[in-house]
Amino acid sequence: MINKEKLVKIREEIDNYLNKFTGEEKFNGAIFVSLEGERVISKGYGMANFELEVPNTAETKFRIGSVTKQFTAAAIMQLCEKGLLSPEDTLDKYISDYPNGDKVTIHHLLTHTSGIFNYTNIDGFDKNIMRNNHSILELIEEFKNLPYDFEPGAKYSYSNSGYALLGYIIEKVSRMSYEQYLKENIFNKLSMVNSGYDDHFKIINNRASGYSFEGEEKILSNCDFIDMSVPHAAGAMYSTVEDLHIWNNGFLKGKVVSEKSLKQMFSKHANTEDGCYGYGVFVNEVELGGRVRKKIFHGGGIPGFRSTNRIFPIEDVQIIMITNVLGEAFTEKAPNVERIVFENL
């Protein structure tokens, strides 16, 4: 059992670290850190809404961007366990006229090795696609006939398109919307009452607004609009740091998928610049506190928000951080929080 004095020391160091920043480097969001099942810190910083002066808390709901992908991958594995699909299934089984669909497998989509062009890289995406409501089939049409980046299976290249296609497959196989599938098979099962598929039309209590710094003067501004039908299964979820902690615990303890499926998700399927990619997560070894540690993680970025969910399964450490002010400074903070934790172990 972890020493209480050590927990207090780590909490104080993290809090002091996050409070030292000012201006555009100031941390504005929420953090959750746990160690051996003990909550180290769960706290909000700055504002959920600057115009109304509503502060962030550990219960503030943020868009989490691509952290959504681990939920999508878990949903696919649930359907595999039910015998409704297989990672070896080819894409043409679900979209009969998809170009080269007989060469692309669900495994390729899960691991970003399909070669399908990433639709968020389409020229004019921010003006012609991002702001408009799409059905999932309309979204797929945006990239369906674009040339492949490479032959399926040849290499890794991060592609939101693959996860949009996985979202469609989930809907077709389960006969329910992606939103409803997550609600019934993950959120309700784990009592994640503060998570869901985001939609700007909905009234969602405690939802944070998103911001960014604009121009050379770095003026705080409302972020660009994105219709949440566009990120779909690649990044449309909202959640809280507390709910993501519930997710991590349920996920690791076999409440979402079987141990066999979890092992498959956490396997090193594709080499990347950030280590390796499994199913919906990166898997890596990093040196912290004088030792090499296994790390399972994913980040997310969407207009106005950035997120990271980091698990160290051997040491039972979780570090979850989300910001609603888009800025480059966020990328440095989570690694520094990691160092604070492991230097005190």
N, C-alpha and C positions, 0 to 999 in steps of 0.2 A: 504493500500500500504506500502511495506517495506521501512524503513528509509534508504536512500542512504549511510549515514555514517556507518550504521550497515553493509551494504553490503561490503563496503570498508574494514571495520575491519575484517570481516570473510574472505574476499579474502586474505588479508595480512597475517592473521594467518595461513591459509591453505598453502599459498605459502612459508612462512617461515618454516613451519613444514616440507614440502616436500623437501625443499632445505637444510635442516640441515644434511641429511644423506650422508655418504661417503662409499666407498668400495662396498661390496656386498649388503649392506643395502640401497644403493642409489636408489631413485625412478627413474626408466627409463620407460617412457610411456606417457600417457596422462590422464587428468582428466577433468571432466565437473561437475559443481555443479550449481544448480538453486534453487531459493527460491521464492515462490509465483509468478512464471513465469519470474522472473528477473534472468538473467545470473550473477552468482557470480564469477565464474572462468571457463575458457575454455582454456587449455594450455597444451603444450607438454613439456616433460622433457627428457634430455639425447638424445640418438641417435636411430634413426630408422634403421640405418645401420652404424656399427662401422668401417667397412673396408673402406667405401666411405665417412665417416664423414658426413652423412646426419642426421640432427636433427629431433627429433619428434616434431610434431605440433598437434593442435586440429583436423587437417584434415588427419593425418596419419591413414592408414588403417591397422588394427590389426586383427588377428584371435581371435574370441571371445569364442571359445569352447562352453560349455554347456549353455551359454546365448542364444544360438540358440534354445534351447528347448521351450522357450516361443513363438517363431515364429512358430514352429511346432505345438504347442498346439493351437495357434490362427488359423492356417490353418485348423486344424481338426474342430474347432468350426465354421469356415466359411462354411465348407462342411456340417456340421450338420444343419446350418441355411438354406441351400439350399435343405434340405431334402434328401441329397445323402448318409448320414450315420447317425448313432446314437451312443452315448457313450455306449449304452447297446449291440451293435453289438458284436458278438463273433468273435474271430480271424479266425476260420475255414470258415467264410463267405468269407474271402479274400485269405486265404491260406488253401485250403481244406484238405491237409494232414499234417497240423501242429500238432505235438503231443499235446494232451489235448487242442487243439484249441477251442473246444466247451465250455471250462471252463474259458477261458481268454477273457475279454471284452476290448473294447477300453478304457473304464474308468480305468481298471487295468493298461493298458499300460501308460496312461497319468499320473497316480499317483504313479508309481513304486511299485505297489502292485500285479504284475502278478506272481512273483516267477520265472520268466524266468532268467536264468543265464546271468550275465553281461559279454558280450563278451570281454570287455577290461581287464577282470580278467583272461582270458584264459592263461594258462601257455605258455610262448613263444610268447605272443601277440606282443611284441616289435620286435621280430625277424621274426616271421612267418606270421603275419597278417598285422601289422601296415604299413609296407613299400610297400605292394603290392596293385595294383589297383584291385578293386572289383566292379562288378555290384551289385545292391542292393540285388538281389537274391543270388548271391555268398556270400555276406556278411552274409545274414540270414543263409545260409547253415553252416557257421562257428559255430553257436551256436544252431541251430534248434533242434538237437538231443541230446543235453546235458541235464542231469537231472535237473529238477526244484529245486530251493532252498527251496520252500515251496508251499503249495496249493494256487492257485490263490485267492487273496482277504484276505489271512490270516494275512498278515502284510506288512510293508513297507521295501523295500530294494532297494536302488538306482540302476537302471539298464539302461545302454545305449542301451541295446538290445530292450527294449520296444519302445524307440524313433526311432530306426532304422526301426522297424516294422511299426510304425506310418508313417514314411517317405514312405515306400512301399505302405501303404494304401492310402496315399495322391496321389501318382502317379497312382495307379490303378483306383481310383475313378474319379480323375480329367482328366485322360488320357494325362497328361503332366509330364515332369520330375519335381522332387522336386525343383530343381533350377529354372526352368521356372515358376512353380506355385508361388513361393515366389516373383519372379520378377514382374509378371503380377498382382498379387492380394494383395501384400503388398508394395514392394519397389516403384513401379510406382505410386501406389495410394497415397503414402505419400511423394513422391518426395525424397526418400532415394537414392540419386544418388551415394553415396559412400559406398554402402553395396552390398553384393552378396555372392554367393557360391564360396569358394576359390578353386583354382586349380593351382598347381605349374607350369603348362605349360603356363598358361595365362600371358600376360603382363598386370599388374595391376599397374597403376600409384600410387605413394605415398604409396606402400605397405611396411610395416616394415618387417625386417628380425627378426627371433626368436633366442634367445640366452639362455644359462644356465651356471651355474658355475660348473666346473668339478674338481674332485679330492680333496684331503685334502687341497691343496693350493688354492682351489676355483678360478681356472683360467677361465676367461670368454671365452666361446667357442660357436660355432654354435650349435644349438639344433639338436636333433635327427630328422631324416626325417620321416614324416608321409604322406602317400598318402591320400588326402582329400576325396576320395571316402569312406574311412573307417569310419570317424565320421558321415558322411552323415547327416541325420536329427537330430542326437544327438549332433552335434557340428561342422559343417563344414563352418559356416558363417565367413565372415570378415565384419568389420564395423569400424566406427569412433565414438568417444565420442559425436560428434555433431549429427551424424545420429541416434545414440541410444537415444538421447534427442528428436529428431523428432519422433522416434518410440514411446517412452513413452507418449508423448503428444497425438499423434494420437490414440494410444491404449486406453488411459484413457478417451478420448473425444468421443469414439464410432465411430471412422473412420475406424476401422479394424473389430471389431465384435460388436454385439448388447450389450445393457446394461445387458440383461439377460445372455448372454454368458459370459460377463466379470465377472458378479457376480459368475457364476459357476466356472470360472477359478480361482477366488480369494477366493473360499470357502476352508475350512479346511477339506480336504478329508482324509488325512493320517497323523498320528503322526510320527514325526521324531526327531532326536537329535537336529535339528536346528529349532524346532517349529512344523509347519505343512506343508504339501505339498498340493498345489492346482492342477491346470493343467499347468505344465511348469514353475511354480514359487513356492517359499517358501513363507509362510504367517506366520507372527510372531508378538508378542508384545514385545517391548524392552523399558527399562527405560533409557531415555535420557533427560538431562536438568531438572531433577526432576519430570518428568511426563512419564507415559507409552504411547508409540507411536505405532501405527500400521505400520508394515513394510512389503513391498512386494519386494522380491529380488531373485536373482539367481547369482551364480558365474560360472566361466568357467575356465577350465585348459586343455591345449593341449601343446605338446612339444614347448617350447620357449615362451609361452604366458599364462597369467592369466588375468581374467576380473571379474568385478562385476558391476551389475546394481541394484541400490537400490532406491526404491520409498517409500516415506512417504506421502500417499494420503491426509490425513487430513491436514497436514501442508503445502502441496504442495512443498515438497523438493525432489530433485533428486540428487543422487550421483553416478556418472559413472566413473570408473577407469579401465584402461587397461595397462598392462605392457608387454613388449617384452623381458624381462630378467627374466627367471624363477628362483624364489628364495622364501624361506619361509618368508622373511621380508614383502612381499606384503600383507600377510593376516592380519597384524597388522595395516596397514595404513588406510584402509577404515573405520574401527571402530573408529579410532582416528579422522578422518575427520568428521565423524558423530558427535562426541563429540564437536568438534570445532563449528560446525554449531549450534547445539541445546543449547550449553551453552551460545550462544550469542543471542538467540531468546528472 
